[in-house]
Amino acid sequence: MEALVSAFAPIWALTAVGWLAGRTGLLGADAEAVLGRFVFHVSMPAALFTVVARTDLASFADRWVLAFAAGTLVASVLGLAAGLRAERNTAERTVAVMAAGYVNSGNLGIPVAAQVLGSASFAAPVLLFQVLLVTPVLLTVLDASTGTAPPSPAARLRRLAMLPLRNPVILGAGLGALFSAEGWHLPGPLAHSADLLGAAAVPAALVTLGLSLHTPPGTAAQRPDRGELGVAVLVKTVGQPLAALAVGALLLHLRGPQLRAAVLMSALPTAQNVYVYARLYGAAPVLARSAVLASTVLSMLTLSVIAWSLGGG
């Protein structure tokens, strides 16, 4: 439990810093929007590039990743169903999918894997799966459903083909995959610059999340639909790991560290990136923010139970 508390502490501390900054007006009225754009357009692409470029793409070959992917699929479908019941539009349903199935594989997955599973390497294939497969698909849907629809099928195809060049997150991850596959490396000064920019992604995203918690005087507080939020958080913290457990144990016959990795990584809370995307595209940001906070609180319990029951710590 101590390892989990150590992993979660920075999340709460930096979110609190953002809330205090918002409450005191320290960063100005537009701080949340400006910082959110900085994360999405500058810092997060640098972080994804550096991480993916230094990760062996062969880690995808681990069988337990299939169990994790199955859990993600089940959680995403359930999140979509919740969005449909709430009569959301396409972009908002996409955010509901991410709230239910997109895990915090970076700043929580790495320390949890290191402390509970004994090696941070278990977080790498999860990060790659989300960055290279899940994120491009979901951001493509967000982009298509929030932008002006091109008039012809050919124009729509051109818009889709150009998405990697227009979306810095996909571009950063894609370039990282290319560098990894080819064994390329940035020159020392450029690599150090990319590291510095990437290191700002997580703290800046958490401060942005904290800023969103402050409601300016005279502004009505926006609250998510409790039923929709409850479904998203329950699916994320309970449904997704149970689905990974069922597929891993019953279909793939996983045992030991691989089964623990699939289930534990599936039980990680909703990533703060989901709020960054929702905020940027103007699609259900209140749901995303609330899902990140609520799932992060609840996951401390579920991760502890999973680690104990599966013999991982």
N, C-alpha and C positions, 0 to 999 in steps of 0.2 A: 504493500500500500504506500509505503514511503516513496518508492520509485515513481509511482503514479502521481503523487502529490508534487514531487519535484518536476515532473514533466508538465503538469497543468499550471503550476504557479506563474510562469511567465505569461501565459494566456490571460489570466485574471489581472495580473499587474499592469500589462500594457493596455488592456481594455479599460481598466480604471484610469490610466493616464489620459486616454482619449476622452473618457467621460468628463474628467476634471477640466481638461482643456476646453471642451464644449461648454461646460457649465460656467466657466470663468470668462469665456470669450477670448481666450489667449491667442488663438490662431485666426480669429476673424470669422465672419458669418459664412464665408464660402469654403471653409477649411475642409469639410467633409468631401465636397465635390472635387476640389483641387487635389487633395491627397489621394482620393480614389482614382482619379485619372493618372496620377503619378504611378500608383501601384500597377494599374492595368497596362499602361503604355510604356513604362520605362523599367521599373524595378522587377516586376514579375517575369517579363520576358527574359531579362538577364539571369534571374534565378533559375528559370526552367532550362535555359540554354546551358548554364554551367553544370547543373546537376545531370541532365541527360547526356551531355557530351562526355562526362566522366563515368558513365554507367555502362556496363557491358549489356548490350541489347539481348544477349543470349540468356539473360535471367528470365526472359519471358517463357523459356522452355520448362521452368519448374511446374510440375503437375498441380501443386497446390494453388497456383494462380488461377487455374480453371475453376476451382471451388470458390475462390474470391470473386471471379468474374460472374459466376452463377448467382452468388449472393447479391452482387450489384444489379444484375438484371432483374431479379425478383423484387428488390427494393425499388428500383426505378419504375417497374410496372405498377407497383402498389402506389407509389407517389403520383404517377400519372392518373391512376384511377381516382385518387383523392382530388386532384386538380380538376378532373372531369366533373365530379360530383359538386364541386364548388363553383362550377360554371366559369372557370378561368379561360382567358384567351390562350393562344398557342405559346406565346412567350412566357406567360405566368405559369402555365403547366410545365414548361421546361425547367423553370426555377423550382417548382414543386418536386420534379424528378431529381434534381440535384440535391435539394434539401434532404430527400429521403435516402439517396444512394451514393453521394459523393463524399468520401471520407477524408479526414485531415491526415493525409499520409506523410506530410512534410514535418512541420514543427512538433506534431504529436506522434506520428507514426515512427519516426526515427528513434526518439528516446524510449518509447514504449517497447519497440522491437529490441533495442539494445539492453534494456533493463529486465524485461520479462522473458524474451525469447533467447537472450544471450548474444545476439548479433544484430547490428543495425542493417545488415545486408538484406534482411527479410523485408524491409520497407522499400527497397529499390524497385522490385518488379511491380509493386502496387503503384508506386509513383509513376513508372513508365506506362502502365496500363491506363491510368487516368489521364496522364498528360498527352500521350500519343494516340489514344483511341477514343476515350470518353469525351475529353474536353473539346476536340475539334468537332465532333458530331453535335454536341449540345450548343456550342457557340455558333455553329453554322445555322442551327434552327433559330437561335436567338437573333442572329443577324438577319436572316430571311424574314422573320415574323415581325421585326420591329422597324425594318427599313421600308423604303418605298418599293413596291413590287415592280420589277421591270415589265414592260408591256408585252414582250414576246418570249417564247421558250428559249430562243437562242440567247437573248439578253440575260435571262435568268441563269442559263448555264455559264455565261461569261462572268456574271457576278459571283457565282459559286466558285468558279475556278480561280478568281482573283482574291477569294477570302483570305488565304494564307498571307497574302501581301498586305491586306487591309487590317488584319487582326494580329496585333503584335504578340499575343500569347501563343497563338498557333505557330507564328513565324519563329519565335524563339525556341519552342519545343522541336519544331521541324529541323531547324539548323543544328540544334544539339544532337538530334538523331543522326543527321548526316555526318557531323564531326565524329560521333562515336563509331559509326559504321566504317568510316574511312581511316580512323585512327589519327585524325588531324588534331592539332593543338594551336591555340592562339599564342602569339608571341607574349613573353612575360609581362610587359606593361599592360597590354590589352587584356590579358587574362586576369590580372590583378584588378583592373578597372571593372571588369564584368563581375568579379567576385564582390567588390564593394557595392556595386549597384544591386546585385542579387541579394546581398545580406540585408538590405533595407526592406525587402518585400514583405516578410512576415511581420516585423514590428510595425511597419507602416499600415498594413492591412488591419492589424489588431487595433491600432490607434483610430483608424477610420471607423471600425466597428464600434469602438467606445464613443466616438463623436456622434454616431447615429443614435445613441441611447439618450442623448440630451434633447429635450423638447424646448425650443425657445419660448419665452414668456408670450402669452397671447395666442399660442399655436396649440390646436387640439392634438393630443397624443394619438398616434396611429397604432391600433392594436390589430393583431392578426386574428383571423377566424380560429377560435379555440379548437374546434373539431378538426379542421385541416391541419393546424399545427400539431395537435395531439397525434394524429395519424402519422405525420412526417417523422416526428421524434420517436414514436414507438417503432415504426418500421426501421428507422436508422439504427437505433440502439439495441433492438431485440430481434426484429424480423430478419434483417440482413445477416447477422451472425448465425441465426438459426438455420437460414437457408444455406449458408456456406458449410455449416456443420453437417446438414443432411446430405448435401451433394458430396462433400469430401469424404464422409465416413461410409455412406451407403453406396454411392455410385463409383467413386474413385478409390475407395478402400485406403484412404490415407490414414496414417497413424503417427504418433509421436510429434516431433517438431513441425512437420509439414501441416498436420491437421491443426495444431495450436496456432500456427502462423495464419492460416486461412481464416479461422474463426476470430482470432484476436484483431487482425487487421480489418476485418469486416465490422467489428464492433466500435471502431474509432468514430468519434462524433463528426458531424457535418463540418466541412472545411470552411474557414473564413473566406476563402476565395469565392464561395457561392454568393456571399453577400456583395463582394466586389463586383461580380458579374451582374447580379440583379440590380445593383445601384447604377451601374453604368448604362444598362439597357432599359432602365426604368420599368422593370418587370418584377412585381411582388417583392420589393426590397424588405418590407416589414416582415413577411413570412420568412425570408431568408435570414434576416438578422435574428429573429426569435428562435428559429430552428438551430442556428449555430450556438446560441447561448444555452438553450434548454438541453440540447443533446450533449453539449460539453459537460454540463452539470451531471446529467444522468449517467453518462458514460463512465464516470469515475467509479460508480457502483457496478455497472455491467462488466467493465474491463476487469475489475477485481474478482468478480464471481467467476468469469471465464478463466482467468489466470489460475485461480485456485482449483476449479473443477477439472481442468485439463492438465493440471500438474505443471503449469508454466511459471510458477513463482508464488 
